């Protein structure tokens, strides 16, 4: 129904997701004038292009002074997530700490023994620029990644540091893979991450395949991203990862749900959730709401639909890194994931499970990121929202004269 005051459809004036919008390709694409679906579908191409661009840059100078004491990956938003991805791909046996830094400058301890990787999709985020300048001033090795012809490139030239230019064709949140691959290749040059060319190629192929599965023309009953989006509609999403790799994917989904679909979401590690946040399942949006519900009520009744519930999404990664010789941590993670699914079922909280697939760490991560990326877009479109246009970001820019790179 349509509220005469707000003009919005749904219950009590709240807009509800419209599945018919997702199954009408022409109307759906009309609600995506900025082409966020098209940009997301370019993920595989981003992997190939950025790998080729990085190959044109001499990264050997990063290793000339030997193994660094630490590596700082500086950036905000999507650029900041690349540090977590490098740490995940490098794995627990990485010989040096990899620190993600999401504020201006660099940590106070950074010096000549360290490496700073400054990342910015636009090449002008204050955080990345300040980090690059601080690294140069302190004598740390620097590599910069961002839009060609930007302030970041000019700063890298002044510092005589390698710069990997990644053309910006979409908002930062839709260019995760274009930013990630150069960071990983810089990590490989430093001897921190084992990343074969085959791993990169297979990851690109995986992303291409998921783009086909999640294409706009595929109806919701065969499109996993549309199905996930409709399941989340009208809920409060809780997204947990069962392992470090799965947690990176979970946090990425939390970011895209907030930015694209404007949904409030909690995302993090399942291990941390088990120490307190699992109690949400017993709260007013979890089991408590279920016990107060009339089991004889019509599920299509407006009052029934008005009840906001938790919707749990669990990212699982049961794969073993061939470099690891102990599987006990994986066993613990799997038991914990089984337990949370059982707890949710007992409380009537619906739970979606996404399981990593693929051989390499990078491909497994891609398998957990691709479908949720599309789901966040489809959830926005099902509510009639343009996932590209976020008025609050423009207003934030006007009020503070600062547009965070990860929200562009």
C-alpha positions as CSV (number, residue, x, y, z in Angstrom):
1,X,0.0,0.0,0.0
2,X,1.0,3.7,-0.4
3,X,1.2,6.0,2.6
4,X,-0.7,9.2,1.7
5,X,1.7,11.3,3.8
6,X,5.0,9.9,2.7
7,X,4.1,8.5,-0.7
8,X,6.1,5.4,0.1
9,X,4.8,1.8,-0.3
10,X,5.0,-0.7,2.5
11,X,3.9,-1.0,6.1
12,X,3.5,2.1,8.3
13,X,5.1,4.2,5.6
14,X,8.2,2.1,5.3
15,X,9.3,1.1,1.8
16,X,9.3,-2.7,1.2
17,X,11.4,-4.5,-1.3
18,X,9.6,-5.2,-4.6
19,X,10.7,-8.5,-6.2
20,X,8.9,-7.5,-9.4
21,X,11.4,-4.7,-9.8
22,X,14.3,-7.2,-9.8
23,X,12.6,-9.4,-12.4
24,X,11.9,-6.5,-14.8
25,X,15.4,-5.9,-16.2
26,X,14.5,-2.8,-18.1
27,X,12.9,-1.1,-15.1
28,X,15.7,-2.2,-12.8
29,X,18.5,-0.9,-15.1
30,X,16.5,2.4,-15.3
31,X,17.0,2.7,-11.5
32,X,20.7,2.3,-12.0
33,X,21.6,5.3,-14.2
34,X,25.1,5.4,-12.8
35,X,25.9,1.8,-13.9
36,X,26.8,0.3,-10.6
37,X,25.8,-3.2,-11.8
38,X,28.0,-2.8,-14.9
39,X,30.9,-1.5,-12.8
40,X,30.5,-4.5,-10.4
41,X,30.4,-6.9,-13.4
42,X,33.9,-5.6,-14.4
43,X,35.6,-7.2,-11.4
44,X,37.3,-9.9,-13.5
45,X,38.4,-7.3,-16.0
46,X,39.7,-5.2,-13.1
47,X,41.9,-8.0,-11.9
48,X,43.5,-8.5,-15.4
49,X,43.9,-4.8,-16.1
50,X,45.5,-3.9,-12.7
51,X,47.8,-6.9,-12.9
52,X,49.0,-5.8,-16.3
53,X,49.4,-2.2,-15.1
54,X,51.4,-3.3,-12.1
55,X,53.7,-5.4,-14.3
56,X,54.7,-2.2,-16.1
57,X,56.1,-0.8,-12.9
58,X,59.5,-1.8,-11.5
59,X,58.6,-3.0,-8.0
60,X,62.0,-4.7,-7.4
61,X,63.3,-1.5,-5.8
62,X,60.9,-2.2,-2.9
63,X,63.0,-5.3,-2.0
64,X,66.4,-3.7,-2.6
65,X,66.9,-3.0,1.1
66,X,65.8,-6.4,2.2
67,X,62.9,-7.5,4.3
68,X,61.1,-4.6,6.0
69,X,60.4,-4.4,9.7
70,X,56.7,-3.8,9.0
71,X,54.3,-2.9,6.1
72,X,51.7,-0.2,6.6
73,X,48.8,-0.2,4.0
74,X,47.3,3.3,4.3
75,X,43.9,4.2,2.9
76,X,40.3,4.7,3.8
77,X,37.1,2.8,2.9
78,X,37.6,0.3,0.1
79,X,41.2,1.3,-0.2
80,X,41.7,0.5,3.5
81,X,40.2,-3.0,3.0
82,X,43.2,-3.9,0.7
83,X,45.4,-4.0,3.8
84,X,43.3,-6.7,5.3
85,X,43.3,-8.6,2.0
86,X,47.1,-8.5,1.8
87,X,47.3,-9.8,5.4
88,X,44.9,-12.6,4.6
89,X,46.7,-13.7,1.4
90,X,50.1,-13.5,3.2
91,X,48.7,-15.8,5.9
92,X,49.7,-16.5,9.5
93,X,53.3,-17.3,8.4
94,X,53.9,-13.9,7.1
95,X,57.4,-12.9,8.4
96,X,56.5,-9.3,9.1
97,X,53.4,-7.5,10.5
98,X,51.0,-6.0,8.0
99,X,49.2,-3.0,9.5
100,X,46.1,-1.4,8.0
101,X,46.0,2.3,8.7
102,X,42.8,4.2,8.1
103,X,43.5,7.7,9.3
104,X,45.8,10.5,8.1
105,X,49.5,10.1,8.3
106,X,51.3,6.9,9.5
107,X,51.8,5.3,13.0
108,X,54.5,7.1,15.0
109,X,56.9,4.2,14.9
110,X,57.2,4.1,11.1
111,X,60.7,4.8,9.9
112,X,63.4,3.9,7.4
113,X,63.1,0.2,8.2
114,X,59.4,0.0,7.1
115,X,57.3,0.1,3.9
116,X,54.2,2.2,3.4
117,X,51.7,1.3,0.6
118,X,49.4,4.3,0.1
119,X,46.1,3.5,-1.7
120,X,43.5,5.8,-3.0
121,X,41.0,5.2,-5.9
122,X,40.9,8.9,-6.7
123,X,44.5,9.6,-5.9
124,X,43.4,12.5,-3.7
125,X,42.2,11.1,-0.4
126,X,43.7,13.1,2.5
127,X,44.5,9.8,4.4
128,X,46.6,8.3,1.5
129,X,48.3,11.6,0.7
130,X,49.3,12.3,4.3
131,X,50.6,8.7,4.6
132,X,52.7,9.0,1.4
133,X,54.1,12.4,2.5
134,X,54.9,11.1,6.0
135,X,56.6,8.0,4.6
136,X,58.8,10.1,2.3
137,X,59.7,12.5,5.2
138,X,60.7,9.6,7.5
139,X,62.7,7.7,4.9
140,X,60.4,4.7,4.7
141,X,60.0,2.8,1.4
142,X,56.9,3.9,-0.4
143,X,54.7,2.5,-3.1
144,X,51.5,4.4,-4.2
145,X,48.4,3.1,-6.0
146,X,45.7,5.3,-7.4
147,X,44.3,7.3,-10.3
148,X,46.8,8.4,-12.9
149,X,47.5,12.1,-13.1
150,X,46.5,12.6,-9.5
151,X,48.1,14.3,-6.5
152,X,49.2,10.9,-5.2
153,X,51.1,10.2,-8.4
154,X,52.8,13.6,-8.2
155,X,53.8,13.0,-4.6
156,X,55.2,9.5,-5.5
157,X,57.3,11.1,-8.3
158,X,58.7,13.6,-5.8
159,X,59.6,10.8,-3.5
160,X,61.0,8.7,-6.4
161,X,58.7,5.9,-5.4
162,X,56.9,3.4,-7.6
163,X,53.4,4.4,-8.6
164,X,50.8,2.0,-10.0
165,X,48.2,4.0,-11.9
166,X,44.7,2.4,-11.8
167,X,42.2,4.3,-13.9
168,X,39.1,5.2,-12.0
169,X,35.9,4.5,-13.9
170,X,33.5,4.0,-11.0
171,X,33.1,4.8,-7.3
172,X,35.8,3.3,-5.1
173,X,33.5,0.7,-3.6
174,X,33.0,-0.8,-7.1
175,X,36.8,-0.9,-7.8
176,X,37.9,-3.2,-5.0
177,X,39.8,-5.6,-7.3
178,X,41.5,-2.9,-9.3
179,X,43.0,-1.6,-6.1
180,X,43.7,-5.0,-4.5
181,X,45.8,-6.7,-7.1
182,X,48.5,-4.0,-7.1
183,X,48.7,-4.1,-3.3
184,X,49.1,-7.9,-3.5
185,X,51.8,-7.7,-6.1
186,X,53.7,-5.1,-4.0
187,X,53.5,-7.6,-1.1
188,X,54.8,-10.3,-3.4
189,X,57.7,-8.2,-4.4
190,X,58.6,-7.8,-0.8
191,X,58.5,-11.5,-0.3
192,X,55.4,-11.4,2.0
193,X,52.8,-13.1,-0.1
194,X,52.9,-16.1,-2.4
195,X,50.8,-15.2,-5.4
196,X,51.2,-17.2,-8.6
197,X,50.0,-15.8,-12.0
198,X,47.6,-18.8,-12.1
199,X,46.0,-17.6,-8.9
200,X,45.3,-14.2,-10.4
201,X,44.0,-15.7,-13.7
202,X,41.7,-18.2,-11.8
203,X,40.4,-15.4,-9.6
204,X,39.5,-13.3,-12.6
205,X,37.7,-16.3,-14.1
206,X,35.8,-16.9,-10.9
207,X,34.6,-13.3,-10.8
208,X,33.6,-13.5,-14.5
209,X,31.5,-16.6,-13.7
210,X,29.8,-15.0,-10.7
211,X,29.0,-12.0,-12.9
212,X,27.2,-14.3,-15.3
213,X,25.3,-16.1,-12.4
214,X,24.3,-12.7,-11.0
215,X,23.5,-10.9,-14.2
216,X,20.5,-8.5,-14.2
217,X,18.5,-10.7,-16.7
218,X,18.6,-13.8,-14.4
219,X,15.3,-14.1,-12.4
220,X,15.5,-14.2,-8.6
221,X,14.9,-17.9,-8.4
222,X,18.1,-18.7,-10.3
223,X,20.1,-15.6,-9.4
224,X,21.9,-16.1,-6.0
225,X,22.4,-12.4,-5.4
226,X,18.8,-11.5,-6.0
227,X,17.7,-14.3,-3.7
228,X,20.1,-13.1,-1.0
229,X,18.9,-9.5,-1.4
230,X,15.2,-10.5,-1.1
231,X,16.0,-12.6,2.0
232,X,17.6,-9.6,3.7
233,X,14.9,-7.2,2.8
234,X,13.2,-5.5,5.8
235,X,15.6,-7.2,8.2
236,X,18.5,-6.1,10.4
237,X,21.5,-8.0,8.8
238,X,24.1,-9.5,11.1
239,X,27.1,-10.7,9.0
240,X,29.8,-12.9,10.6
241,X,32.9,-14.6,9.1
242,X,34.1,-17.9,10.5
243,X,37.8,-17.3,9.7
244,X,40.1,-14.3,9.0
245,X,39.4,-14.7,5.2
246,X,35.7,-15.0,5.7
247,X,35.7,-12.1,8.1
248,X,37.3,-9.8,5.4
249,X,34.4,-10.8,3.1
250,X,31.9,-10.3,5.9
251,X,33.1,-6.8,6.6
252,X,33.1,-6.0,2.9
253,X,29.5,-7.0,2.7
254,X,28.7,-4.8,5.7
255,X,30.3,-1.9,3.9
256,X,28.4,-2.4,0.6
257,X,25.0,-3.0,2.4
258,X,25.4,0.3,4.2
259,X,26.7,2.3,1.2
260,X,24.6,0.8,-1.6
261,X,21.4,-0.3,0.1
262,X,21.5,2.1,3.1
263,X,20.9,-0.8,5.5
264,X,22.1,-0.8,9.1
265,X,24.3,-3.8,9.5
266,X,26.7,-5.4,12.0
267,X,29.7,-7.3,10.6
268,X,32.7,-9.0,12.1
269,X,34.4,-12.2,13.2
270,X,32.3,-15.0,14.4
271,X,34.9,-15.7,17.2
272,X,34.4,-12.2,18.6
273,X,30.6,-12.5,18.2
274,X,30.7,-15.6,20.4
275,X,32.0,-13.6,23.3
276,X,28.9,-11.3,23.5
277,X,27.2,-10.3,20.3
278,X,25.7,-13.7,19.9
279,X,23.3,-12.5,22.6
280,X,21.5,-10.5,19.8
281,X,19.8,-13.8,18.9
282,X,17.9,-13.6,22.2
283,X,17.0,-9.9,21.8
284,X,14.0,-8.0,20.6
285,X,14.9,-8.5,17.0
286,X,15.8,-12.2,17.5
287,X,14.3,-15.0,19.6
288,X,12.2,-12.6,21.7
289,X,10.4,-11.4,18.7
290,X,9.8,-15.0,17.6
291,X,8.2,-16.0,21.0
292,X,5.8,-13.1,20.9
293,X,4.7,-13.8,17.3
294,X,1.2,-15.3,16.7
295,X,2.0,-18.7,15.0
296,X,-1.5,-18.7,13.5
297,X,-1.1,-15.2,12.0
298,X,-1.3,-14.7,8.2
299,X,2.3,-14.3,7.0
300,X,1.0,-11.8,4.4
301,X,-0.7,-9.7,7.1
302,X,0.6,-6.1,7.4
303,X,1.2,-6.3,11.1
304,X,3.2,-9.5,10.7
305,X,5.3,-8.0,7.9
306,X,5.9,-4.9,10.1
307,X,8.0,-6.9,12.6
308,X,11.7,-6.2,11.9
309,X,13.8,-9.3,12.5
310,X,17.5,-10.2,12.5
311,X,18.8,-11.9,9.4
312,X,22.0,-13.8,9.9
313,X,24.6,-14.2,7.1
314,X,27.5,-16.6,7.9
315,X,30.6,-16.6,5.7
316,X,32.4,-19.9,6.0
317,X,35.9,-20.9,4.8
318,X,36.7,-24.5,5.5
319,X,39.7,-24.5,3.1
320,X,43.2,-25.3,4.4
321,X,46.1,-23.2,3.3
322,X,48.5,-25.8,1.9
323,X,51.3,-24.0,3.7
324,X,49.7,-24.7,7.1
325,X,50.4,-28.0,8.7
326,X,47.9,-27.8,11.5
327,X,44.1,-28.0,10.9
328,X,43.0,-27.4,14.5
329,X,42.2,-23.7,14.0
330,X,40.0,-24.6,11.0
331,X,38.2,-27.3,13.0
332,X,37.5,-24.8,15.7
333,X,36.1,-22.3,13.2
334,X,33.9,-24.9,11.6
335,X,32.5,-26.0,14.9
336,X,31.8,-22.5,15.8
337,X,30.0,-21.8,12.5
338,X,27.9,-25.0,13.0
339,X,27.0,-23.8,16.5
340,X,25.8,-20.4,15.4
341,X,23.6,-21.9,12.7
342,X,22.0,-24.2,15.3
343,X,21.4,-21.3,17.7
344,X,19.8,-19.3,15.0
345,X,17.5,-22.2,14.0
346,X,16.4,-22.7,17.6
347,X,15.4,-19.1,17.9
348,X,13.6,-18.9,14.5
349,X,16.2,-16.5,13.1
350,X,16.8,-17.1,9.4
351,X,20.3,-17.7,8.4
352,X,22.1,-17.6,5.0
353,X,25.4,-19.5,4.6
354,X,28.0,-18.6,2.0
355,X,30.9,-21.1,1.7
356,X,34.2,-20.2,0.0
357,X,35.2,-22.1,-3.1
358,X,38.4,-22.3,-5.1
359,X,42.0,-23.3,-4.7
360,X,44.0,-20.3,-3.8
361,X,43.3,-17.9,-0.9
362,X,42.6,-15.1,-3.4
363,X,40.1,-17.1,-5.4
364,X,38.3,-18.3,-2.2
365,X,38.0,-14.7,-1.0
366,X,36.7,-13.6,-4.4
367,X,34.0,-16.4,-4.2
368,X,32.8,-14.9,-0.9
369,X,32.8,-11.3,-2.1
370,X,31.2,-11.4,-5.6
371,X,27.6,-12.6,-4.9
372,X,27.2,-10.3,-1.8
373,X,28.5,-7.3,-3.8
374,X,25.6,-7.9,-6.3
375,X,23.2,-8.6,-3.5
376,X,23.8,-5.1,-1.9
377,X,23.0,-3.5,-5.3
378,X,19.9,-5.6,-5.9
379,X,18.6,-4.8,-2.4
380,X,18.9,-1.1,-3.2
381,X,17.2,-1.5,-6.5
382,X,14.4,-3.6,-4.9
383,X,13.7,-0.6,-2.7
384,X,13.7,1.8,-5.7
385,X,17.0,3.3,-4.6
386,X,19.8,4.4,-7.0
387,X,22.9,2.6,-5.5
388,X,25.2,5.2,-7.1
389,X,23.6,8.3,-5.7
390,X,23.9,8.8,-2.0
391,X,22.7,12.3,-1.1
392,X,24.1,12.2,2.4
393,X,27.6,11.8,1.0
394,X,27.1,15.0,-1.1
395,X,25.8,16.8,1.9
396,X,28.8,15.6,4.0
397,X,31.1,17.0,1.3
398,X,29.4,20.4,1.4
399,X,29.4,20.5,5.2
400,X,33.0,19.4,5.7
401,X,34.7,19.9,2.4
402,X,35.9,16.4,2.7
403,X,34.8,13.4,0.7
404,X,36.2,10.1,2.1
405,X,37.7,8.1,-0.7
406,X,36.0,4.9,0.2
407,X,32.5,6.5,0.0
408,X,32.9,8.1,-3.4
